Amino acid sequence: MNKNQTPKQDSRETRFSLSNIELRADDDKEKPSKVVGYAAMFNKRSENFGSDDYPFFEVIAPGAFADVLNDDVRAVIDHSGGLQTLARTKSGTLQLSEDTLGLRFEFEAPDTTAGRDIVTILQRGDIDQASFSFNIAKGGDSYENKEENGKQVAIRTITQVGRLYDVSPVTYPAYPDTIVQSRSAENFLNEQKEKVRIRNHNKRARTIRLHELETNL
C-alpha cells in the first residue's frame, strides 16, 4: 500500500494481544515509568470469531509488521488519541520492534495526566493488556479451511500488515467484542458457512434417498 494513500475507514481492524504489559524503572529512577509490552503475538490462534459449529480463527505470521515499523504510530489509551496519547514513533517517544514473540512496544510514560494515570493504573493492575489497530496489505492474508475434531475450521493467516495506526493499553480486552472484521474475512466466513450448509443438506438428501431405496427392495 502506498504510504501516502489514506486507507478506507472500514478497512481498519482492531485486535487484542494476550500478552501482559509491564511497567519498568530506568536504572536512574526509583519509580517505574517505562511501559513495555507486546501488541501482537506471532503464531498464536485468536479466540473463535465464528461459532461452535463453524470455528474461525486468526493467526499473525512472523514478519507481518516488517513493513510498518516506521509508520507514524501512536501509543494511546483505549484507542482514544488526543489527550490520551502517550507516545509516538514520529517524535521518537515510541519504540516498535519485531522479535521472535511478536510486535514489541516500549515508551516512557509522559509527565501528563494520561501518563501519570497509566502508570498508576498499571501498578494497580487495573489495566494489564494491550490492543492494536491496523489494516491488511493487499494480498497480505490467506485463508485455509480444514477439519479438526470432526468440524470444519477456517483459519485466516495475516502475513503482511499494510498500515499500523496505534498500540493501546485497553480497559476491556474482550477480543470477540472489539474485533472489526475486514470485508474479505467476513465474506470468506459466510461463503464457508454456506458450503457447510450445502454439504450437510446433500448428505441428508443422500441418506433419505438410500433409505427410500432400501425400503422399496
C-alpha positions as a Markdown table, in Angstrom:
| # | Residue | x | y | z |
|---|---|---|---|---|
| 1 | Met | 0.0 | 0.0 | 0.0 |
| 2 | Asn | 1.3 | 3.5 | -0.9 |
| 3 | Lys | 2.2 | 5.2 | 2.4 |
| 4 | Asn | 0.6 | 8.5 | 1.0 |
| 5 | Gln | -2.7 | 6.9 | 0.4 |
| 6 | Thr | -5.4 | 7.2 | 3.0 |
| 7 | Pro | -7.0 | 3.8 | 3.7 |
| 8 | Lys | -10.7 | 3.5 | 3.8 |
| 9 | Gln | -12.1 | 3.7 | 7.3 |
| 10 | Asp | -13.9 | 0.3 | 7.1 |
| 11 | Ser | -10.6 | -1.4 | 6.3 |
| 12 | Arg | -9.2 | -0.7 | 9.8 |
| 13 | Glu | -9.2 | -3.6 | 12.2 |
| 14 | Thr | -8.5 | -3.9 | 15.9 |
| 15 | Arg | -7.0 | -6.8 | 17.7 |
| 16 | Phe | -6.3 | -7.7 | 21.3 |
| 17 | Ser | -3.0 | -9.2 | 22.4 |
| 18 | Leu | -3.0 | -11.9 | 25.1 |
| 19 | Ser | 0.4 | -10.7 | 26.5 |
| 20 | Asn | 0.7 | -8.6 | 29.6 |
| 21 | Ile | 2.0 | -5.0 | 29.8 |
| 22 | Glu | 5.0 | -4.5 | 32.1 |
| 23 | Leu | 5.9 | -1.3 | 34.0 |
| 24 | Arg | 9.7 | -0.9 | 34.5 |
| 25 | Ala | 12.0 | 1.6 | 36.1 |
| 26 | Asp | 15.1 | 3.1 | 34.4 |
| 27 | Asp | 18.4 | 2.5 | 36.3 |
| 28 | Asp | 18.5 | 6.1 | 37.5 |
| 29 | Lys | 14.9 | 6.3 | 38.6 |
| 30 | Glu | 13.3 | 5.0 | 41.8 |
| 31 | Lys | 9.8 | 4.8 | 40.4 |
| 32 | Pro | 8.8 | 2.8 | 37.3 |
| 33 | Ser | 7.7 | 4.8 | 34.3 |
| 34 | Lys | 8.7 | 2.7 | 31.3 |
| 35 | Val | 5.8 | 0.8 | 29.7 |
| 36 | Val | 6.8 | -2.3 | 27.8 |
| 37 | Gly | 4.6 | -5.0 | 26.1 |
| 38 | Tyr | 3.6 | -6.9 | 23.0 |
| 39 | Ala | 0.8 | -5.5 | 20.9 |
| 40 | Ala | 0.7 | -8.7 | 18.8 |
| 41 | Met | 1.9 | -12.3 | 19.3 |
| 42 | Phe | 3.0 | -14.5 | 16.4 |
| 43 | Asn | 1.8 | -18.0 | 15.7 |
| 44 | Lys | -1.0 | -17.8 | 18.3 |
| 45 | Arg | -4.5 | -18.5 | 17.4 |
| 46 | Ser | -7.1 | -15.9 | 18.3 |
| 47 | Glu | -10.2 | -16.7 | 20.1 |
| 48 | Asn | -13.0 | -18.2 | 18.0 |
| 49 | Phe | -14.5 | -15.4 | 15.8 |
| 50 | Gly | -17.0 | -17.9 | 14.3 |
| 51 | Ser | -19.4 | -20.2 | 16.1 |
| 52 | Asp | -19.2 | -23.6 | 17.9 |
| 53 | Asp | -20.5 | -25.3 | 14.7 |
| 54 | Tyr | -18.0 | -23.5 | 12.4 |
| 55 | Pro | -15.0 | -22.0 | 14.2 |
| 56 | Phe | -13.0 | -19.2 | 12.7 |
| 57 | Phe | -9.5 | -18.4 | 14.0 |
| 58 | Glu | -6.8 | -15.9 | 13.1 |
| 59 | Val | -3.0 | -16.2 | 13.2 |
| 60 | Ile | -0.4 | -13.5 | 12.7 |
| 61 | Ala | 2.7 | -14.8 | 11.0 |
| 62 | Pro | 6.2 | -13.7 | 11.9 |
| 63 | Gly | 7.4 | -10.7 | 9.8 |
| 64 | Ala | 3.8 | -9.4 | 9.3 |
| 65 | Phe | 4.8 | -6.0 | 10.7 |
| 66 | Ala | 8.2 | -5.7 | 8.9 |
| 67 | Asp | 7.0 | -3.0 | 6.5 |
| 68 | Val | 5.2 | -0.8 | 9.0 |
| 69 | Leu | 7.7 | -0.4 | 11.9 |
| 70 | Asn | 8.5 | 3.0 | 10.5 |
| 71 | Asp | 4.9 | 4.1 | 10.2 |
| 72 | Asp | 3.7 | 7.1 | 12.2 |
| 73 | Val | 2.2 | 5.1 | 15.1 |
| 74 | Arg | 0.8 | 6.3 | 18.4 |
| 75 | Ala | 0.5 | 4.7 | 21.8 |
| 76 | Val | -2.8 | 5.7 | 23.2 |
| 77 | Ile | -5.2 | 4.7 | 25.9 |
| 78 | Asp | -8.2 | 2.7 | 24.7 |
| 79 | His | -7.6 | 3.8 | 21.1 |
| 80 | Ser | -8.7 | 7.3 | 22.1 |
| 81 | Gly | -5.9 | 9.6 | 21.0 |
| 82 | Gly | -6.0 | 13.3 | 21.8 |
| 83 | Leu | -5.1 | 14.0 | 25.4 |
| 84 | Gln | -5.0 | 10.2 | 25.9 |
| 85 | Thr | -1.9 | 10.0 | 23.6 |
| 86 | Leu | 1.1 | 8.5 | 25.5 |
| 87 | Ala | 3.9 | 8.3 | 22.8 |
| 88 | Arg | 4.5 | 8.5 | 19.1 |
| 89 | Thr | 7.1 | 7.0 | 16.7 |
| 90 | Lys | 7.4 | 10.2 | 14.7 |
| 91 | Ser | 8.5 | 12.1 | 17.8 |
| 92 | Gly | 10.9 | 9.3 | 18.9 |
| 93 | Thr | 9.0 | 8.6 | 22.1 |
| 94 | Leu | 7.6 | 5.3 | 21.0 |
| 95 | Gln | 9.8 | 2.3 | 20.0 |
| 96 | Leu | 8.4 | -0.6 | 18.0 |
| 97 | Ser | 10.3 | -3.8 | 17.0 |
| 98 | Glu | 9.6 | -7.3 | 15.9 |
| 99 | Asp | 11.2 | -10.3 | 17.7 |
| 100 | Thr | 10.5 | -14.0 | 17.8 |
| 101 | Leu | 7.5 | -13.4 | 20.0 |
| 102 | Gly | 5.7 | -10.6 | 18.2 |
| 103 | Leu | 5.3 | -6.9 | 17.9 |
| 104 | Arg | 7.0 | -5.2 | 20.9 |
| 105 | Phe | 6.4 | -1.7 | 22.0 |
| 106 | Glu | 8.1 | 0.5 | 24.6 |
| 107 | Phe | 7.7 | 4.1 | 25.7 |
| 108 | Glu | 8.4 | 6.3 | 28.7 |
| 109 | Ala | 5.1 | 7.4 | 30.2 |
| 110 | Pro | 4.9 | 11.2 | 29.7 |
| 111 | Asp | 4.5 | 13.7 | 32.6 |
| 112 | Thr | 0.9 | 14.4 | 31.7 |
| 113 | Thr | -2.4 | 13.5 | 33.3 |
| 114 | Ala | -2.7 | 10.5 | 31.0 |
| 115 | Gly | 0.9 | 9.5 | 31.5 |
| 116 | Arg | 0.7 | 9.6 | 35.3 |
| 117 | Asp | -2.7 | 7.9 | 35.2 |
| 118 | Ile | -1.5 | 5.0 | 33.1 |
| 119 | Val | 1.5 | 4.4 | 35.4 |
| 120 | Thr | -0.8 | 4.3 | 38.5 |
| 121 | Ile | -3.4 | 2.1 | 36.7 |
| 122 | Leu | -0.7 | -0.4 | 35.5 |
| 123 | Gln | 0.8 | -0.5 | 39.0 |
| 124 | Arg | -2.6 | -1.4 | 40.4 |
| 125 | Gly | -3.2 | -4.0 | 37.8 |
| 126 | Asp | -6.4 | -2.4 | 36.7 |
| 127 | Ile | -5.1 | -2.5 | 33.1 |
| 128 | Asp | -2.6 | -5.1 | 32.0 |
| 129 | Gln | -3.2 | -6.0 | 28.4 |
| 130 | Ala | -2.9 | -4.3 | 25.0 |
| 131 | Ser | -4.6 | -3.9 | 21.7 |
| 132 | Phe | -3.6 | -2.6 | 18.3 |
| 133 | Ser | -5.3 | -1.2 | 15.2 |
| 134 | Phe | -4.1 | -1.8 | 11.6 |
| 135 | Asn | -5.2 | -2.7 | 8.1 |
| 136 | Ile | -4.0 | -5.5 | 5.9 |
| 137 | Ala | -1.8 | -5.0 | 2.8 |
| 138 | Lys | -3.2 | -6.1 | -0.5 |
| 139 | Gly | -2.6 | -9.9 | -0.6 |
| 140 | Gly | -1.4 | -9.8 | 2.9 |
| 141 | Asp | -3.6 | -12.5 | 4.2 |
| 142 | Ser | -4.7 | -16.0 | 3.3 |
| 143 | Tyr | -7.4 | -18.4 | 4.3 |
| 144 | Glu | -7.5 | -22.1 | 4.9 |
| 145 | Asn | -10.3 | -24.5 | 5.6 |
| 146 | Lys | -9.5 | -27.7 | 7.4 |
| 147 | Glu | -11.2 | -30.4 | 9.5 |
| 148 | Glu | -10.4 | -30.6 | 13.2 |
| 149 | Asn | -12.2 | -32.9 | 15.6 |
| 150 | Gly | -14.9 | -33.6 | 13.1 |
| 151 | Lys | -15.6 | -29.9 | 12.5 |
| 152 | Gln | -14.8 | -27.6 | 9.6 |
| 153 | Val | -12.4 | -24.9 | 10.8 |
| 154 | Ala | -11.5 | -21.7 | 9.0 |
| 155 | Ile | -8.1 | -20.1 | 9.6 |
| 156 | Arg | -7.0 | -16.6 | 8.5 |
| 157 | Thr | -3.3 | -16.0 | 8.4 |
| 158 | Ile | -2.1 | -12.4 | 8.4 |
| 159 | Thr | 1.3 | -12.3 | 6.6 |
| 160 | Gln | 1.6 | -8.5 | 5.9 |
| 161 | Val | 0.2 | -5.5 | 7.6 |
| 162 | Gly | -0.3 | -2.5 | 5.3 |
| 163 | Arg | -0.7 | 0.2 | 8.0 |
| 164 | Leu | -0.2 | 0.2 | 11.7 |
| 165 | Tyr | -2.2 | 3.0 | 13.5 |
| 166 | Asp | -1.7 | 2.6 | 17.2 |
| 167 | Val | -0.9 | 0.3 | 20.1 |
| 168 | Ser | -3.0 | 0.8 | 23.1 |
| 169 | Pro | -3.4 | -0.3 | 26.7 |
| 170 | Val | -7.1 | -1.3 | 26.9 |
| 171 | Thr | -9.7 | -1.4 | 29.7 |
| 172 | Tyr | -11.9 | -4.1 | 28.2 |
| 173 | Pro | -9.9 | -6.6 | 26.2 |
| 174 | Ala | -12.8 | -8.8 | 25.2 |
| 175 | Tyr | -11.3 | -10.0 | 21.9 |
| 176 | Pro | -14.5 | -11.1 | 20.1 |
| 177 | Asp | -16.4 | -8.0 | 21.2 |
| 178 | Thr | -13.8 | -5.5 | 20.0 |
| 179 | Ile | -12.8 | -7.0 | 16.7 |
| 180 | Val | -13.7 | -5.2 | 13.5 |
| 181 | Gln | -13.6 | -7.8 | 10.8 |
| 182 | Ser | -12.5 | -6.8 | 7.3 |
| 183 | Arg | -14.9 | -7.4 | 4.5 |
| 184 | Ser | -12.8 | -10.1 | 2.9 |
| 185 | Ala | -12.8 | -12.1 | 6.2 |
| 186 | Glu | -16.5 | -11.7 | 6.6 |
| 187 | Asn | -17.2 | -12.8 | 3.1 |
| 188 | Phe | -14.9 | -15.8 | 3.4 |
| 189 | Leu | -16.7 | -16.9 | 6.6 |
| 190 | Asn | -20.1 | -16.6 | 5.1 |
| 191 | Glu | -19.0 | -18.5 | 2.0 |
| 192 | Gln | -17.6 | -21.3 | 4.1 |
| 193 | Lys | -20.7 | -21.5 | 6.2 |
| 194 | Glu | -22.8 | -21.8 | 3.0 |
| 195 | Lys | -20.6 | -24.6 | 1.7 |
| 196 | Val | -21.0 | -26.5 | 5.0 |
| 197 | Arg | -24.8 | -26.0 | 4.9 |
| 198 | Ile | -25.0 | -27.3 | 1.3 |
| 199 | Arg | -22.7 | -30.2 | 2.1 |
| 200 | Asn | -24.9 | -31.2 | 5.1 |
| 201 | His | -28.0 | -30.8 | 3.0 |
| 202 | Asn | -26.7 | -33.0 | 0.3 |
| 203 | Lys | -25.6 | -35.6 | 2.9 |
| 204 | Arg | -29.1 | -35.7 | 4.4 |
| 205 | Ala | -30.6 | -36.0 | 0.9 |
| 206 | Arg | -28.4 | -38.9 | 0.1 |
| 207 | Thr | -29.3 | -40.6 | 3.4 |
| 208 | Ile | -33.0 | -40.2 | 2.7 |
| 209 | Arg | -32.6 | -41.5 | -0.8 |
| 210 | Leu | -30.8 | -44.6 | 0.4 |
| 211 | His | -33.4 | -45.2 | 3.0 |
| 212 | Glu | -36.1 | -45.0 | 0.3 |
| 213 | Leu | -34.3 | -47.4 | -2.0 |
| 214 | Glu | -33.8 | -49.9 | 0.9 |
| 215 | Thr | -37.5 | -49.6 | 1.8 |
| 216 | Asn | -38.6 | -50.4 | -1.8 |
| 217 | Leu | -36.4 | -53.5 | -2.0 |
